[in-house]
Amino acid sequence: MITLSNTGARVDLQLRKGAAFARTLTYKVNGATTNISGYTFAAQIRTVSGTLAATFTTAIVSAAAGTFSISLTSAETSGLSTTTEYKWDLEVTISGVVTELLRGDVTVVDEVTT
C-alpha cells in the first residue's frame, strides 16, 4: 500500500515542565543540505481541541549550512500541563508556500528535582 500525504514526518516531543528546550535542525532536500536564505520557520504546541499552548522561537543559525533552531523557554514549558493532551507541528514557508515538516504528540513530564 502506498500513502501519499502532505503532512510532515511524525516526531513526538517529550518536554520536562519548567525546563528550557532547544534543538538545532538541518533542512535537507533529497538528503542534500539546502541553503535556507529567505525561508521562515514556525512551530506551535496546541491542545487537541486547537487552543494555542506555546509558540516556539525559531531562528536561522546558518542559512548556507541549512541549519535553524527551535526553542522554548523554561517559563513557556512551565505553562504546560502534565495532564493535557497536546499536538505540535513545524512548518517552513518558502516563497509564500507553507509546508509542514514535522508533526506529532507532546508529552509533558513533571520535573523531579526542584
C-alpha positions as CSV (number, residue, x, y, z in Angstrom):
1,M,0.0,0.0,0.0
2,I,1.3,3.5,-0.9
3,T,0.2,6.5,1.1
4,L,0.5,10.0,-0.4
5,S,0.5,12.7,2.2
6,N,1.0,16.4,2.6
7,T,1.7,16.2,6.3
8,G,5.1,16.3,7.9
9,A,7.0,13.4,9.3
10,R,5.8,12.2,12.7
11,V,8.1,13.3,15.6
12,D,6.7,13.2,19.1
13,L,8.1,15.5,21.7
14,Q,8.7,14.9,25.4
15,L,9.2,18.1,27.4
16,R,10.1,18.5,31.0
17,K,7.9,21.0,32.7
18,G,9.9,24.1,33.7
19,A,13.0,23.2,31.6
20,A,14.1,25.0,28.5
21,F,14.0,23.1,25.3
22,A,16.3,23.9,22.3
23,R,17.3,22.0,19.2
24,T,19.2,22.8,16.0
25,L,17.9,21.1,12.9
26,T,19.3,20.8,9.3
27,Y,17.0,21.3,6.4
28,K,17.7,18.8,3.6
29,V,16.1,18.0,0.2
30,N,16.7,14.5,-1.1
31,G,19.4,14.1,1.5
32,A,21.3,17.2,0.5
33,T,21.8,20.2,2.7
34,T,19.9,23.2,1.3
35,N,20.6,26.9,1.6
36,I,17.6,28.3,3.5
37,S,18.1,32.0,2.9
38,G,14.7,33.6,2.8
39,Y,13.0,30.7,4.4
40,T,10.9,31.2,7.6
41,F,10.1,28.5,10.1
42,A,7.2,28.4,12.6
43,A,6.2,25.9,15.3
44,Q,3.5,25.7,17.8
45,I,2.0,23.5,20.5
46,R,-1.8,23.3,20.7
47,T,-4.2,21.3,22.8
48,V,-6.1,18.6,20.8
49,S,-9.1,21.0,20.7
50,G,-6.9,23.6,19.0
51,T,-6.1,26.1,21.8
52,L,-2.7,27.6,21.4
53,A,-0.5,26.5,24.3
54,A,3.0,27.6,23.3
55,T,4.9,29.1,20.3
56,F,8.5,28.0,19.6
57,T,11.1,30.7,18.9
58,T,12.6,29.8,15.6
59,A,15.8,31.3,14.1
60,I,18.1,30.5,11.2
61,V,21.5,29.5,12.6
62,S,23.4,29.2,9.2
63,A,21.4,29.7,6.0
64,A,24.2,28.3,3.9
65,A,24.5,25.2,6.0
66,G,20.7,24.8,6.2
67,T,20.6,24.9,9.9
68,F,17.8,26.5,12.1
69,S,16.8,26.3,15.7
70,I,13.6,25.9,17.6
71,S,13.3,26.6,21.3
72,L,11.0,27.1,24.3
73,T,12.0,28.9,27.5
74,S,11.6,27.4,30.9
75,A,8.7,29.8,31.6
76,E,7.0,28.5,28.4
77,T,7.3,24.9,29.4
78,S,6.1,25.8,33.0
79,G,2.8,26.9,31.4
80,L,2.2,23.4,30.0
81,S,0.1,20.9,31.9
82,T,1.2,17.3,32.6
83,T,-2.5,16.2,32.2
84,T,-3.4,17.9,29.0
85,E,-3.1,16.3,25.5
86,Y,-1.0,18.4,23.1
87,K,0.0,18.3,19.5
88,W,2.7,20.2,17.7
89,D,4.0,21.0,14.3
90,L,6.8,22.7,12.5
91,E,6.3,24.5,9.2
92,V,8.5,26.1,6.6
93,T,7.5,29.0,4.3
94,I,9.3,29.2,1.0
95,S,8.3,31.9,-1.5
96,G,4.9,32.1,0.2
97,V,4.2,28.4,0.2
98,V,3.8,26.8,3.6
99,T,4.8,23.2,4.0
100,E,4.6,21.1,7.2
101,L,7.9,19.5,8.0
102,L,7.2,17.7,11.3
103,R,4.1,16.9,13.5
104,G,3.4,14.8,16.5
105,D,2.1,14.5,20.0
106,V,3.6,16.3,23.0
107,T,4.0,14.7,26.4
108,V,4.8,17.0,29.4
109,V,6.5,15.4,32.3
110,D,7.0,16.8,35.8
111,E,10.4,17.8,37.0
112,V,11.7,15.7,39.8
113,T,14.4,17.9,41.3
114,T,13.2,21.4,42.2
